[in-house]
Amino acid sequence: MEINVPSNKVRDCLNFAWKICGANSQVGTDFGRSDLPRSLVDRVADCAEGKIAEFGFSVFAESIAKMPFKVCLDIYPDKHTIDYGQDIDGVNLYSELRCCRSRIDVKATRNYSQWLLIERHKFWADAYILVRACLPRDLEINMEKLKEIAGQDIKTEVMGFAYHFDLIDQVSKEPWFHFKKGDRLFTTDCLKDGISYPSPKELKKAIVGSIDNGGVKLIGAELKSAENFGYPVCLLRNSKAEWESFFEWIRFSSIKTNHPIDKRETMC
């Protein structure tokens, strides 16, 4: 489902990103590594893209489940205050804002991406939503492109979701798709019929064999993160029944609260 995030919301996302990055309230290194400092433009672009994806998902939720989510634009006190994978502060239900107890991590990606990727040190949400945003490829290094999108509507598309347990084998607890620093992703055409392997180890063996024989092509640059858990876009849950079940889960896990909704915690 394609969703248009209007220019006024895009500006809100950019203003939030400039404030949070300029206030040094976001970790200034890339991929959780202290040896990879990130430029300010890169950090702003990444932060804004994430918020644009959240607005897109909120509209999606309102459209198909009458359940818009509150997109948080509050500034964290410092870079050690994090949300632990909670991108949905509150759910509008029964004419009131309720606290969402389930941790929902909304991930932004580009139109050409074939993977949902989660850095191992961020693998703590109950579910991961993948939203594609129609943004320039060089947004992270181009200040002019950041200025341009401030006056534009941005098209987004909710690709689907995966529960925490979808990414790992329930017996061995190993991730189905595990990528390390220096690895490259592979095209996912071979997976469109679903996973039919008994374990991640057997799946990896089959995929590596296909790559070595030229049957599966590698894509993208080498990964920089120490470890990533991956999940192919083509395998994400996105049927009508699966979305209905997802929103029913959110509905029953949301509670009334007399206190301001704030799921963030301080990481010592």
Secondary structure, 3 states (H helix, E strand, C coil): CEEEECHHHHHHHHHHHHHHHHCCCCCCECCCCCCCECCHHHHHHHHHHHHHHHHHHHHHHHHHHCCCEECCCCCCCCCCEECCCCCCCEEEECCEEEEECCCEEEEEEECCCCEEEEEHHHCCCCEEEEEEECCCCCHHHCHHHHHHHCCCCEEEEEEEEEEHHHCECCCCCCECEEEECCCCEECCHHHCCCCCCCCHHHHHHHHHHHHHCCCCCEECCCCCCCEEEEEEHHHCECCHHHHHHHHHHHHHHEECCCCCCCCCEECC
